[in-house]
Amino acid sequence: MSPPVQPVVSDEKLPSAAEIVVIGAGIAGSTAAYWLAKRGHRVALLDKGVIGGEQTSRNWGWCRQQHRDLRELPLAMKSLEIWGDLSREVGAETGFRRTGLTYVTDRPGDFDQWEEWTLKAREYQMHSRVLSAAEATELTPGSTGHWIGGVHSPTDGRAEPSLAGPAIAEGARKHGATLHQNCAARGLDIAGGKVAGVITEHGIIRTQTVLLAGGAWSSLFCRRHDLRLAQASVRSTSFATMAAPEVTDGGLSLPDVTIRRRLDGGYTVGLGGRGLVELSPQGLLYARQFWPTFKKRRAGLTFGIGRSFLEGPESFANWSFDLESPFERQRTLDPAADPVLVQRGLTRLGDHYPALKGLKVAHAWGGLIDSTPDGIPVISAVDPLPGLFLSTGYTGHGFGIGPGAGRLAADLIAGDPPIVDPAPFRYSRMIDGTDLGAPGMM
């Protein structure tokens, strides 16, 4: 079941030309379109389904700096600055509240890792607070846990995935961008070795600059143009509860389960590190690059064989640009929620908080998290194909970092000074033999 997402009305007419075309209207694409349009560029924002219909509306709604891979921490910090004023900036409710985020644990390994990260993060002027056992207990009143400690970041917050993506896209339209839903980009028109247009199911848009922000579909799109992009997908499960007693007004990570307070008075519940990996041609293609990551994350993963081998973003599909493409055959990735994980989440919540025993599920959903081998995104020009840029591979934490990521993509496309050093996010690391290693903190 898809989570609800604020509907957006598409523009009636597809432009014959645009200065910049953005493919994919999740938060990465929508924020890039917003910053570009605000600077006066003519932008067309396309989505094969609806704005925010895939991972942008299926995440936990955490907006955090805490526990980021240190390579992307500066971008996460810039994103939190932007989140603070984003609702006013776009003129619509994103749901952002600077409520703080808290992690507590009864596992020594967790605490040692968090403490080490907090010390390193201070070099970036990011100040989380390490919690003693007594402080962790004080910040989780009503819980039954015997915490040995935790960490707390008062400047982090939460937002509403169902609202934020559409609000930002509408903000882009206010600055002149055009929005086109149910308009799949089948591929690129290339002339003289450079981008010359985007071929959509409704016609071609002439342009010399394209940003591909296609989430889990990005690698498939790139393969059609003989470009390598190491990407793998993990199927996740989350759910929303009915209105419930307030045990936190922000986000809280407990052993085996996380919760985030919603504007409607319920909670969004997730199970960190849990997911399903299906065998697929794309997975086999990039298996060697993902091996270090697999070894580090395998404890929380299950494996199976399903439709991914034959259809969807990880298949070995090929198509003609003048016929129906895979992007039209599957408008929205909407995997079913795993009922076992939903029940586990409810049980663990009740174990930790007696006041939350017997919570009712309002709706549950699955998602497909697009990941890179090193766990940080690609936000970069694609040098082998001038005119193409990427913003993808957010590895399950793109919502919170989205506003800064969109700003960085816009800076690179426009040739403006980048909001942060873009080197960690360069596309070339995917193809030049760079040892990507395993991801850091997630």
QUIRAQUI-V915188 format. One record per backbone hydrogen bond with DSSP energy under -1.0 kcal/mol. NH is the residue of the N-H (numbers start at 1). CO is the residue of the C=O. If there is no record, write none. Layout:
# QUIRAQUI-V915188
NH/CO
NH/CO
This chain:
# QUIRAQUI-V915188
6/162
11/179
18/206
20/42
21/209
22/44
23/211
24/46
30/26
31/27
32/28
33/29
34/30
35/31
36/32
37/33
38/34
39/35
40/37
41/36
44/20
45/178
46/22
47/180
52/25
53/50
57/54
58/55
63/157
68/65
72/69
76/72
77/73
78/74
79/75
80/76
81/77
82/78
83/79
84/80
85/82
86/83
89/85
90/86
91/87
92/87
97/158
99/97
100/156
101/153
102/251
103/151
104/253
105/149
111/107
112/108
113/109
114/110
115/111
116/112
117/113
118/114
119/115
120/116
121/117
123/120
124/121
125/122
126/121
129/152
131/150
136/132
137/133
138/134
139/135
143/140
144/352
148/105
150/131
151/103
152/129
153/101
157/63
158/97
159/61
160/94
163/160
164/160
167/163
168/164
169/165
170/166
171/167
172/168
173/169
174/170
176/173
177/172
178/43
180/45
182/49
183/47
186/199
187/199
189/197
191/194
194/191
195/386
196/189
197/189
198/205
199/187
200/203
201/184
203/200
205/198
206/16
210/387
211/21
212/389
213/23
217/214
218/215
221/217
222/218
223/219
224/220
225/222
226/223
227/222
232/371
234/369
235/276
236/367
238/365
239/269
240/363
241/267
242/360
244/265
251/100
252/259
253/102
254/257
257/254
258/270
259/252
260/268
261/250
262/266
265/262
268/260
269/239
270/258
274/271
275/300
276/235
277/302
279/304
282/314
284/280
285/281
286/282
290/286
294/290
295/291
296/292
297/293
298/294
300/297
301/298
302/275
304/277
309/306
310/307
311/307
315/312
323/320
328/325
329/325
330/326
342/338
343/339
344/340
345/341
346/342
347/343
348/344
349/345
350/346
351/347
352/348
353/349
356/353
357/354
359/356
362/240
363/240
365/238
366/335
367/236
369/234
371/232
375/372
378/392
379/425
380/390
382/388
385/382
388/385
389/210
390/380
391/212
392/378
395/370
397/394
405/401
406/402
407/403
408/404
409/405
410/406
411/407
412/408
413/409
414/410
415/411
416/411
425/422
426/423
430/427
431/428
432/428
436/434
